[in-house]
C-alpha cells in the first residue's frame, strides 16, 4: 500500500467553489492533448454578474476582477476554463445576412 504522503491528487476537474450556478459544463481533452483530464467550463459573464449582485461591484470592476483574479489562475492539470459570451462579429467575421421573413409572393 502507498503511504498517504505519496498518493497523487485524484485527476479531475478543478472547480470554483461557490460558483456552481455559473458552470456551463465540461470540456474533454482531444486525443493529442497530453493531459487527458476533463476541465470545468464557467461563464465569465455569469461570474461577473454574481460579483455585481453579491459584492456590489460595478460592471467594469466585476469584469476586471474575473479577468485579473479568476481567469488567470492556473492550478495545473484540470484547471477550469472561463468563457466570455461573444458573437461572430467579435471574432472578426461578417454578420449573417438578415433572414427574409416576407411571405412568398402570390403568382397568378
ZAMARGU-4260 file (C-alpha; in steps of 0.2 Angstrom, whole numbers, plus 5000, padded with zeros to 4 digits):
<rodrens>
0) 5000/5000/5000 | 5006/5018/4996 | 5009/5029/5011 | 4997/5044/5011 | 5010/5057/5008
5) 5015/5048/4991 | 4997/5047/4985 | 4994/5058/4970 | 4979/5070/4969 | 4965/5062/4960
10) 4964/5068/4942 | 4949/5078/4938 | 4942/5095/4935 | 4946/5109/4947 | 4930/5118/4952
15) 4927/5136/4958 | 4919/5135/4975 | 4903/5145/4976 | 4900/5147/4958 | 4891/5131/4954
20) 4877/5141/4945 | 4890/5148/4933 | 4896/5131/4927 | 4892/5128/4909 | 4899/5111/4908
25) 4914/5100/4905 | 4927/5101/4891 | 4935/5085/4887 | 4953/5084/4880 | 4957/5080/4862
30) 4966/5064/4859 | 4983/5073/4855 | 4982/5083/4871 | 4994/5076/4884 | 4983/5079/4900
35) 4968/5068/4897 | 4959/5077/4911 | 4942/5085/4908 | 4940/5103/4914 | 4926/5113/4920
40) 4920/5127/4909 | 4912/5143/4918 | 4903/5158/4911 | 4914/5173/4914 | 4898/5184/4912
45) 4888/5175/4925 | 4903/5176/4937 | 4904/5195/4934 | 4885/5196/4937 | 4887/5187/4953
50) 4900/5199/4959 | 4890/5214/4954 | 4874/5207/4963 | 4883/5199/4979 | 4898/5211/4981
55) 4891/5227/4974 | 4904/5229/4961 | 4900/5239/4945 | 4901/5231/4928 | 4919/5236/4924
60) 4926/5231/4941 | 4917/5214/4940 | 4924/5211/4923 | 4941/5216/4928 | 4941/5205/4943
65) 4936/5190/4933 | 4950/5194/4920 | 4963/5198/4933 | 4960/5186/4948 | 4950/5171/4941
70) 4953/5169/4923 | 4972/5170/4925 | 4973/5156/4939 | 4982/5140/4935 | 4980/5125/4946
75) 4989/5113/4935 | 4981/5099/4927 | 4962/5100/4927 | 4962/5119/4929 | 4945/5127/4924
80) 4942/5137/4909 | 4932/5154/4908 | 4922/5158/4893 | 4916/5176/4889 | 4900/5177/4878
85) 4904/5183/4860 | 4897/5184/4843 | 4904/5180/4826 | 4907/5199/4824 | 4918/5199/4839
90) 4929/5186/4831 | 4930/5197/4815 | 4918/5188/4804 | 4905/5196/4793 | 4887/5197/4801
95) 4875/5185/4794 | 4863/5192/4782 | 4845/5195/4789 | 4833/5182/4786 | 4819/5185/4773
100) 4803/5185/4784 | 4792/5191/4770 | 4778/5179/4764 | 4781/5172/4746 | 4773/5182/4733
105) 4757/5175/4726 | 4758/5170/4707 | 4743/5171/4695
</rodrens>
